[in-house]
Amino acid sequence: MKNNMGTADKVIRVIIAAVFSYLYFTKTVEGPLATALLVVGGVFLLTSVISFCPLYTLFGISTCKTK
């Protein structure tokens, strides 16, 4: 897997994951929507940690600066 995520992209994803987690654990959002937000937040966090997004590969997108 070649890295295809830049620093700004990773930071934004971590912030979104934190917001989704906050909404879930404070029960601001409940039901199936809460579960979906938690799953999406987990995916955002995972892709940020490994610096790779499979969807970017499908669409030919890369936010990583090349050297």
N, C-alpha and C positions, 0 to 999 in steps of 0.2 A: 504494500500500500504506500503510495506516494502522498506526502502531506499536501493537502489542497485547501487548508484553512489558515488565514492570517490571524495575527494577534487580536485585532479589533473584532473580528468575527467570533473568535473564541470567547472574548470578554462579554460580548453581547449575549451569546448563548448561555454563559454561566449566570448572568444577571436574570435572564428570562427563566432559567431553571429555578433560581432562587425564589423568584416571584411566584411561580407555579407551586412550588413546595409550600411557600407561606400561605397561599390561598387554600391549599389542601389541608394542611395541618391546623389552621385556625378555623376550619370548617366554614369559611366564607363561601366556598363553592362546594356543593354536595352532589352525590349521586354519580351517574355515569360520566358527567362532564368533569367532575373532580378526578376520577380515575384516569380519564383520558389526559387531563392536564399533567398529572403526576407521571404518566408514561412518557409523554412528549418531553417533559422536563428531564427525565432520566436519559432519554435519547440525546437531548441537547448536551447534557453534562458529559455523557460518554463520548460523543463526537468531539467535544472540546478537549477532552483529556488526550485522545489519540490523534488529534489534529487531522482527521479524515472524515469527510462526509460523502457517503455513497451517492446521494442525489446529485452532488456537484459533479461527480464523475459521469453520471448519465447525461447531464446537460452541458458538460464541457466547461464548467465554471471552476475557477481557482482564485481565491482571495489571498493566497500565499505569495509573498514576494519572491521571485526567483533570483538566484545569484548568478 
